[in-house]
Amino acid sequence: MAETIKINENTWRIEDDGVRFFVFEGTEKAALIDTGMNTQNAREIAEEITRLPLILINTHADPDHIAGNAAFEEFYMSPAEEGNLKDNNGSGRILPVKEGDIIDLGERTLKIIDIPGHTPGSIAILDEKNRVLVSGDSVQNGHIFMFGARRNLDLYIESMKHLKEYDGLYDDIYAMHGDFPVKPELIDKLIEGATEIKNRKAEGTIVNRFGNEVCLYKFPYAAFLCEK
């Protein structure tokens, strides 16, 4: 069962069996960021938190982030995620967002940052007023999935370097998996680890994930699951 935890007066996280999603409230409307893995009632959960008009923003379209999307006719998402959304039986109309777009909740603006790699249309969301970055799955200290269709390690590394351009604008990273929150210094470590994997300097172990034999690269700060 999902657990709702209040972060501050206008921000909540919902913990859903190893994945989390968020409600960010402005003065005019509120944003539900992702809809979890088991929570087809994610909209109901959000509407119990806030009475403001509710929008949905998806960081990407992996199945553990869109469980409750069907309750929305439309949602903000990178158009590069359309194939991923369809493959995971998602429906609804994508309101396309891209690098630099601003979603204004009323005295709380959310800036879109493109970070492809984990998926083609992964985005991060910068809440500059509250000095928070929502990172989806790309920045976390858990297991970062980089195996299967549409994953791209080279793009991932470039995206993490791109996030470095926003250094100093946030203090905390709100990841959808792993510990909450994590700190910006983690990004440097993820770049280092992913680069070691790319250059075949990291040692991995073959493991089974969802019927796939993949290579687990475990670092002190996070782990990557990649193609063998």
C-alpha positions in Angstrom: 0.0 0.0 0.0 1.3 3.4 -0.9 2.5 5.7 1.9 2.2 9.4 1.7 4.9 11.5 3.5 4.9 15.2 3.8 8.2 16.8 2.9 7.2 20.4 3.6 4.1 22.6 3.4 3.7 22.2 -0.4 5.6 19.0 -1.3 4.8 15.3 -0.7 6.4 12.0 -1.6 4.4 8.8 -2.1 6.3 5.6 -1.5 5.1 2.7 -3.6 7.0 -0.6 -3.0 10.5 0.5 -4.0 9.5 3.4 -6.3 8.3 6.9 -5.3 6.5 9.7 -6.9 5.7 13.3 -5.8 3.1 16.0 -5.5 4.4 19.6 -5.9 1.9 22.3 -5.0 2.0 25.9 -6.2 -0.4 28.7 -5.6 -2.6 28.0 -8.7 -2.2 24.3 -9.4 -0.4 21.2 -8.4 1.8 18.7 -10.2 1.8 14.9 -9.8 5.2 13.8 -10.9 5.0 10.1 -12.1 2.3 7.7 -10.9 4.2 4.8 -9.5 4.2 1.0 -10.1 1.1 -0.3 -8.2 -0.9 2.8 -7.8 -3.7 3.0 -10.4 -5.3 5.3 -7.8 -2.3 7.8 -7.9 -4.7 10.6 -9.0 -7.0 9.9 -6.0 -4.0 10.0 -3.7 -2.9 13.3 -5.1 -6.4 14.8 -4.9 -6.5 13.8 -1.2 -3.4 15.9 -0.7 -4.4 19.0 -2.7 -7.5 20.8 -3.8 -5.8 22.7 -6.5 -6.2 21.7 -10.2 -3.9 18.8 -10.9 -1.5 18.1 -13.8 0.7 15.1 -14.4 4.3 15.2 -15.4 6.1 11.9 -16.2 9.9 11.7 -15.9 9.8 8.8 -18.4 7.5 5.9 -19.4 8.9 2.8 -17.8 6.1 0.7 -16.3 6.9 1.5 -12.7 6.3 5.2 -13.3 3.0 5.2 -15.2 0.7 2.9 -13.2 -1.8 5.6 -12.6 -1.6 7.5 -15.9 -4.9 6.1 -17.2 -6.7 8.5 -14.9 -5.4 11.4 -16.9 -6.4 12.2 -20.5 -3.2 14.0 -21.0 0.2 14.5 -19.3 3.5 16.2 -19.8 6.2 14.0 -21.2 9.1 14.1 -23.6 7.8 13.0 -27.1 10.8 10.8 -27.3 9.1 8.5 -24.8 6.1 7.8 -27.1 7.5 4.4 -28.2 8.4 3.4 -24.6 4.9 4.5 -23.5 3.2 2.3 -26.1 5.4 -0.7 -25.4 4.3 -0.5 -21.8 0.6 -0.3 -22.7 0.4 3.4 -21.7 -2.4 5.5 -23.1 -3.4 9.2 -23.1 -2.2 12.3 -25.0 1.4 13.4 -24.5 1.8 17.2 -23.9 5.3 17.5 -25.3 8.0 19.0 -23.1 11.7 19.7 -23.9 14.9 21.2 -22.5 14.2 24.7 -21.1 10.4 24.5 -21.0 8.8 26.0 -17.9 5.7 24.7 -16.2 4.3 27.3 -13.9 2.3 26.1 -10.9 1.9 29.6 -9.5 4.9 31.1 -7.6 6.6 27.7 -8.3 8.1 27.1 -11.7 9.4 23.7 -12.9 12.1 23.7 -15.6 12.5 20.7 -17.9 16.0 19.3 -18.5 16.5 16.6 -21.1 18.6 13.7 -19.8 18.3 10.8 -22.3 20.1 7.6 -21.8 18.2 5.6 -19.3 15.3 6.0 -21.7 15.2 8.2 -24.9 13.0 10.8 -23.3 14.1 10.8 -19.7 13.8 14.3 -18.1 14.8 15.9 -14.9 12.7 18.6 -13.3 14.3 21.6 -11.6 12.4 23.3 -8.9 14.7 26.3 -8.6 12.8 28.2 -5.9 12.9 25.2 -3.6 16.4 24.2 -4.8 15.4 20.6 -5.7 16.1 18.5 -8.7 13.7 15.6 -9.5 15.9 13.0 -11.4 13.6 10.2 -12.3 15.7 7.0 -12.4 18.8 8.5 -13.9 20.3 9.9 -10.7 19.9 7.6 -7.7 22.0 5.4 -5.4 20.1 2.2 -6.2 20.2 0.1 -9.3 20.1 2.0 -12.6 18.7 -0.1 -15.4 20.8 0.2 -18.6 19.8 -3.0 -20.3 17.1 -3.7 -22.8 15.6 -1.7 -25.6 16.2 2.0 -25.8 18.9 2.2 -23.2 22.0 4.1 -24.2 25.1 4.3 -21.9 26.9 6.9 -24.1 23.9 9.2 -24.0 23.5 8.6 -20.3 27.1 9.8 -19.6 26.5 12.9 -21.7 23.3 13.6 -19.9 24.9 13.4 -16.5 27.6 15.8 -17.7 24.8 18.1 -19.0 23.3 18.1 -15.5 26.6 19.5 -14.2 25.7 22.7 -16.0 23.0 23.3 -13.4 25.4 23.0 -10.4 24.6 25.4 -7.7 20.9 25.7 -8.5 19.8 22.8 -6.2 20.7 21.3 -2.9 18.8 18.0 -3.0 18.0 15.4 -5.6 14.6 13.7 -5.4 15.2 10.3 -7.0 12.4 7.8 -7.8 14.4 4.9 -6.3 17.0 4.4 -3.6 17.6 6.8 -0.7 15.7 10.1 -0.3 17.1 12.6 -0.9 20.5 12.2 -2.4 23.1 15.0 -2.9 24.4 16.6 -6.1 27.9 15.1 -5.6 26.4 11.7 -6.6 26.3 12.9 -10.3 30.1 13.0 -10.5 30.3 9.5 -9.1 27.8 8.2 -11.6 29.7 9.7 -14.5 32.9 8.1 -13.2 31.2 4.6 -12.8 29.4 4.7 -16.2 32.6 5.8 -17.9 34.5 2.9 -16.3 31.8 0.5 -17.7 32.0 2.1 -21.1 35.8 1.8 -21.2 35.6 -1.9 -19.9 37.5 -1.0 -16.8 34.8 -2.1 -14.3 34.2 -5.7 -13.2 30.7 -7.0 -13.3 28.7 -10.1 -12.2 26.1 -11.9 -14.3 22.7 -11.8 -12.6 19.1 -12.5 -13.6 16.6 -9.6 -13.7 13.1 -10.2 -14.9 14.2 -13.2 -17.0 17.2 -11.4 -18.5 20.8 -12.3 -17.9 22.5 -8.9 -17.4 25.8 -7.6 -16.0 25.6 -6.0 -12.5 28.3 -3.4 -11.9 28.2 -2.5 -8.2 29.9 0.6 -6.9 29.9 2.0 -3.4 27.5 4.7 -4.4 25.2 3.0 -6.8 24.9 0.0 -9.2 24.3 -0.3 -13.0 22.6 -3.2 -14.7 23.8 -3.4 -18.3 23.9 -5.8 -21.2 26.3 -8.7 -20.9 
